[in-house]
Amino acid sequence: MESLPVVEAGIALTTLVIVFYFYYKKSHSTKKSPKTLIDSSEKYALPLKEVEVVSHDTKRFRFGLPSEKHVLGLPVGQHITLTAKISDELVIRSYTPITSDDDHGYVDLIVKIYRKNTHPKFPDGGKMSQYLENLKLGDTIDVRGPSGKLQYLGHGKFSVKNLRKDPPTIVQAKYVNMIAGGTGITPMLQLIRHVCKDSTDNTHLALLFANQTESDILVRNELEEEAKNFPQKFKLWYTIDTAGEEWKYSTGFVNGDMISKHLYPPSDDTIVLMCGPPPMIKFACNPNLDKLGYSEKLRFVY
């Protein structure tokens, strides 16, 4: 019985250590990382750190942030603009990073390179994409943001503006349908990752992703990993223009049959997000959404 005070002291010390550990962990985990995008009117020169070939015409560009502790500071649903003076012309283009504020010290962009003499309508190719392709490691690009008319606030809540200067309208959705074409997948991946990693967010997501060929499907591994790990939250379907015999998804342009089979049906708590080539939105998406009864007020084009 004489050793009882010693035991009690040991228990008290152990309890104190445990309490201190969790307090220390909480205080450090809640400490906010410094943001790069502090002022949306300012330009931030970010250096090119790494380039990866994704496909025959697409590359991943990694740009460094001011320090290894910095995050970009981009709300989900928003994008950044890149600015460069190319042949005495100021060129501005918008991109949605595939990284998030979980990533420190860098930001990754997926960019399709439109090279000269590839498309008859655009013999000069893409000014910004070719400019990025010709950057050397260490060269900088001017970045501005956040920008955009849509922001995801979490748990199915979206802040949406018709015009940039308009006050936002709050849209509450239980189901989110996404239709993407080509590099239009990047804002969708941003949202998918954010919803899937949040165990308290029960929003249901469905994606119809259109491309020309199977080899053109960007971030396929990332999408299929999310669909595999979170089947209760995210369902995925592809369509391509040209397919081989082993292709198990759809073939052809986006149509009403694909939408009705692989996306959630229209309702007051279903929103449709679209991002892709304008002809796809104008001639394939909207007419079929109209026929199927999806509300125009619950559609958003990035």
Buried (B, 14 or more C-beta within 10 A) or exposed (E): EEEEEEEEEEEEEEEEEEEEEEEEEEEEEEEEBEBBBEEEEEBBEBBBBEBEEEBEBBBBBBBBBEEEEBBBBBBBBBBBBBBBEEEEEEBEBBBBBBBBBEBBBBBBBBBBBBBEEEEEEEEEBBBBBBBBBEBEEEEBBBBBBBBBBBBBBEBBBBBBBEEEEEEBEEBEBBBBBBBBBBBBBBBBBBBBBBBBEEEEBEBBBBBBBBBEEBEBBBBBEBBEEBBEEBEEBBBBBBBBEEBEEEBEBBEBBBBBEBBBEBBBEBBEBBBBBBBBBEEBBEEBBBEBBEEBEBBEEBBBBB
